């Protein structure tokens, strides 16, 4: 089974869409997706600086729109009906659209509202996130709790993301668990924690106007790593996900139980394939960062081995 994954916030870097917009058909697709997203994906993916695309209200639709661009490009080159899908954090909206649960328009409209609401929630208090890499999991979780933080992302492969007040992030950085590194992340707030409850309410209101469909592909949820086929249930999980932990570790366990044979990460790629190299050892992985990477992804789907 080939699993196509969709990255979350923090995966964007300045200019990552430069090669994509040089191809007329991909530029046209980005214009269409920009209309749905309510922001100029081309400008933000080519000329906007790092601080601009760090803004939650920009980053989230930019990431999801870019993943949908890569998905449509990949699907035009090979049969993707047999692949499975999963997204990390906001990437779940791209996965939901690829799996037919949401239309591209609904996915990006909801992400626009999600990003705006989360930015507003983040502005209420000074909060942040930090990746804790390495160490013994029990010791890491204890240190996170001692600093007054929450484990927002359980990414597996020895990586846990802590979130909460900036003072707690500083305390954790200054007292890293033995054998672990603490890396502050360039995000605007403590996502996937109780600090985001105001955003959940706003997103739930927006989601009430959307009619989801059942998934056409195997589609896993960050909530607990299980496959969810019912569209209404998946949409409800998307709403609650804003203030609940991302369990990517459980998603990877599900990939393995389902017999994963290869992993593809959509644009802006790199983070999830990096985790997969540590957490899914021996499984070939392709990160679609640029249009030139599509050929390797197609070969992985068609032959089980990338070029």
N, C-alpha and C positions, 0 to 999 in steps of 0.2 A: 504493500500500500504506500502510495506517495502522499505525503502530507504537505499541503501548502499553508504557510503561516504568514500572518500579517502583523507587522511590528507596531509597537506603541510609542508613546511620547518619549522624546529624548533621542530617537533614531535619526532625526532630521539634522542635516548639516548645510551650511550655506552653499548654494549652487548645485545641489544634488540633481536638479532636473535639467541642467544645461544640455546634456546629450539627448535627452528625450525631446525637448522642444525643437531641436534641430531637424527632427523628422516630421514632415508636414502632417501626417495622419495622427501622430501622437500630440502635436500641438493643438489640432482641432479637437481631439478628445479632451484635452485639458481645458479648453475654452468651455466645452459643454459641462464638464465637472465643476468648473469655477462658478457657473451659474447656479448649480445646485448647492455649492458650498457657501456662497455668499462672500467669497474672498477671491482675489486674483491669484490662482495657484501658480500661474506662469511667473508672475513677478516675484512672488515669495519663494519659489523654487529655484530662481535664477539670480536675482539681484539683491534680494533682502539680506541684511546681515544677521549674524548669529543672535543678537539681542532681539531683533524683530521676530524671528521665527521661534524664539524661545517662548514668546507670549502664548499662553495656553489657547487663547481664542484664535490664534493663527496656526499654531503647531498642529492642533488636532485635525481640523479639516484638511490641512496640507498633507499630513501623513496618510489619512484615509483616502483622500483623492488620488494621491500618488500610487497607493496600493491598488486601487481600482483601475488606474491606468495600466499598471503592469499586468493585472489579471486579464483585462480585455486584450492586451497585446499577446499574452501567452495563449489565451483561449483561441485567438485567431490563427495561431501557428500550429496548434495540436489539439487533440481531443482531451479536454479536461473533465469530462463527465465522471470519470472514475476516481478522481482524487478526493482526499478528505481535507477539511479546512479547520483552522483554529487561529484566533487572533489574540494578541497580548494587549490587555487593557483597551485603549481606544481602538486598537486593531481589530477587536471583535466586531466592530461595526462594518469594517471592510469584509471580514469573513462572512458576516451575516448577509451582506449584499451578494457576495460571490456564491453563497449557498442558496440564494433565492429567497431568503427569509424577508429581506428588505429590498426595495428597489434602490438603485444608486441614488436617486433623488431623495428618497426618504432617509437613507443612511446618512447622507451628507447634511441634510437639513437638521437631523437630530444631533449630529456631531457639532454642527454650528452652534446649536443651542447648548449642548453639553460643554463645549469649550468656553462659551460666554459665561455660563452659570458657574463653572468651576473656577474661572478667573475671578469672578465676583466673590465666590466663597473664599478663595485664597487670599483676597485682599482684606478680609475681615481680621485676620491675625497673621503674624509673621511666622510662617512654618516652612518646612522644607523636607527633603528626602536625602538619604545617603545609602549607597550600596555597601554592604558588608560582604567581602569576598574572602573565603577561606574560614579556618577555625572549625571548632566542633559546634554542630548546630545547637545543641542544648546550651552551650556557653554563650553563643551569639544571641539566642533568644533571651537569655537571662540578662545580658548586657543591654539589650534593646529595652527591655522592661525597666531595668534599673535607671536608665536615662529618661524614663517617662515617655518613651516612644512606642509605636506600634509596628509590627511586621506587615508592611503594606503589600510587598511582592515576595512570594516564596518562589523564586525562580529555578530552584534546583541547581545541580552542578556546583554546589558550594557558594551560592549567591542568594542573599536575603536583602531586601531593600527596607530600611527603617524610615519611618515618617513621623513627623510631629513638630513640636515647637523648635525654633532655631537653637535655643539654649540647649535643648536635648541633643540636637545634632552635633553641636560643639562638644558637649560632654562625652558623647559616644566617640567622637573623633579623637579626643584627648585620652580616652581610656579604652582603646580598641581591645577586643577579646584576644587572647593569646592565639597566635597563628593567623590572625585575620587583618585585612586592610579595610579601612573605612574611607569611602570615596564620595564626597558630597556631589549631588547631582544638580545639573543646571535645569531645574524645574521651578515653577512658581509657587508651589505649595505642597501640603501634605495630602496627596491624592490617595484614594482608597482607604481613608480613615474617617472617623466621625466628623472631622473638620469639614468634610464635603457634604454633610447632610442637607444644607440648603440647596445644593446643586441637584440632589436626588429629587427633591420636590419639584423643581423647575423642569427637569427632564421628564418626570412622570407626566406632567401636564402636557408637554409637547408630544410625548409618545401616545397619548390618548387619541390623537387624530390619525394615527398610523394603523393600517390594517396589514399585519404580517402574514406571510405564507409559510407553510411547512417546508423544512429544509429539503433540498434536492440532493445534497451531499451529506456524508457523515460530518457533523459539526460539533466540536467540543466546546465546553464552557469553562471559563476561568474560575467559575464559582466553586466547583469541586472536581473538575477534570472529566466529567462524564459527557457522553454524547447526548445531545438534545435535538430531537427532530421536530417537536411542536413549535411552530413559529411564535405563538402567543407567549409560551413559557420562555422562549429564548429572549424575546423582547423585554419581558419582565426582569429577567436576569441582567440584561444590559443596563437597565435603569438602576437596579440595586448595586451593580458592580462599582459605581462611582465612589461609594463609601465602604466597600467591602474589599478584603484582600484579594490580590490576583494569585491564584494557585497554578502557576505555570508548571511547577514541579509535578502536580497531579495530572496535568495535561500530558506531559512527557511520559508519565507512567502509562497513561491510556494509549498513547501512540505505540509504545512497546507492546502492550497487551494486544493491540489490534494488528500487530505484525508489520510495523513501519519498515519500508525498504529504502526510503529516500525522503529528504526534506527540502523544500523550496521556500525561500523567504522572499516576499514581494518588496518592492521599493517603498521606503528607503531602507535597504537591507543591511544586515551585518550583525546586529545585536543577537537575534534569535539563532542564527547559524553559529555564532560564537558560543552560545550556551549549549547548543546541540553537540558541538564538537567535544564538550566535556561531559554532558549528560546523556548523550546518545552515541556513545563511542562506536565507531565502525560503520555508522550510517552515513552514506554519501549525502552531502548537502550543497545546495547552490543558492547563493545570494544574488538576487536580481537587482544590482545597483544601477546598471546602465542597459540600454537596448542590446549591446553586444553580449550580455549575459543570458539573453533569452534562448540562444542556441543550446547552451549547456542544460538549461531547464527543460527544454523540449526533449533533448536526448535522454535526460534522466527519466522523464515520463514514458518515453517510448521504449527505452532499452533497459532501464534500471541502473544506468551508469552514466554520469556526466562526462562530457568531453574534457 
